[in-house]
Amino acid sequence: MTEVRFVATCNAPVDVVFEYLDDYRNVVEYWHGMSSYQPVGEPDQGLGSVFEAVSKVGPSTLKSTIKTIQWEKNVRVAYKSVSGMDTSTSFDFAVVDESRSSVEFCIEFRLPGGIAGRALEKTLEPFVSTAARNTAENITKKAEEYYAARRPGSGRGAADLPK
């Protein structure tokens, strides 16, 4: 198993950052390498929601079906793959102060055992690490843009909010 963690600090309150990250329509904006992320049935948010994901990690295109296994508003969201590459992903939210928050992003992946699996895991690890770091940077940037667009006096209406 390989685990990669990063922390993104955002100039936005925790409830706004959670709202942005919890909306599946935003995933391809902030998740580095994600090309498609679509709900499978209902619900499309919260505990038990299921998504089909397609991402590019280094030289590989990976498809997986993931399920939301933990969901606590403004605190934590965790996902586990139910098909495709064996992954676990979590976002842990924390208040820094009234206008700032942090998100700890963790992804774990496991490949089949044996020499070939270990070799592939070592090959993919740098790509996953880079993707996770870029995802943390994207979270900071996109959540702050989302917050700025929502603030009173931004001159933007709901139709103008980032998707």
C-alpha positions, 0 to 999 in steps of 0.5 A, spaced: 500 500 500 502 507 498 499 513 502 500 520 500 498 526 504 497 533 503 494 539 507 491 545 503 490 551 507 484 555 504 482 563 505 475 561 505 471 558 511 470 551 512 463 550 510 464 554 504 470 549 502 466 543 504 460 545 500 465 546 494 469 539 495 462 535 496 459 537 489 461 532 484 460 537 479 467 540 481 471 534 482 474 535 475 476 542 476 480 540 482 482 533 482 489 533 478 488 528 472 481 526 473 477 527 466 470 524 468 466 524 475 459 522 474 454 519 479 451 512 479 444 513 481 441 516 487 444 519 492 449 523 488 451 526 495 453 524 502 453 517 505 452 511 500 453 515 494 457 512 488 461 515 482 464 512 476 471 516 475 476 516 470 483 519 471 490 519 468 495 517 472 502 518 469 502 513 463 495 510 465 488 511 464 484 508 470 477 507 471 474 506 478 467 506 481 468 509 488 463 509 494 462 514 499 463 511 506 464 516 511 460 523 510 460 528 516 458 535 514 464 540 514 468 535 518 470 529 513 468 525 507 471 518 505 471 514 499 473 507 497 473 504 491 468 498 489 471 496 482 477 498 479 484 500 482 484 499 490 483 506 493 481 509 499 481 517 499 479 522 504 478 529 506 479 532 513 476 539 514 478 543 520 477 550 522 483 555 522 479 561 524 473 564 522 475 566 515 480 560 513 480 552 513 484 547 512 483 540 508 487 534 509 487 530 503 489 523 503 489 517 498 492 510 499 492 505 493 494 498 493 496 494 487 495 486 486 501 483 490 507 479 487 513 482 483 509 485 478 504 489 482 510 492 487 514 494 481 508 498 478 506 501 485 513 504 485 512 506 478 506 510 479 507 512 486 511 519 483 505 520 479 500 519 484 504 524 489 505 529 484 497 529 482 496 529 490 500 535 491 497 539 484 490 537 487 492 540 494 494 546 490 487 546 486 483 545 492 486 552 495 485 556 488 478 553 486 475 553 493 478 561 494 475 563 487 468 559 489 468 563 496 470 570 493 464 569 488 459 567 493 461 573 498 456 579 498 458 585 493 462 580 489 457 583 483 456 576 481 449 572 481 448 565 482 448 563 475 456 566 475 458 562 480 464 557 478 461 550 477 
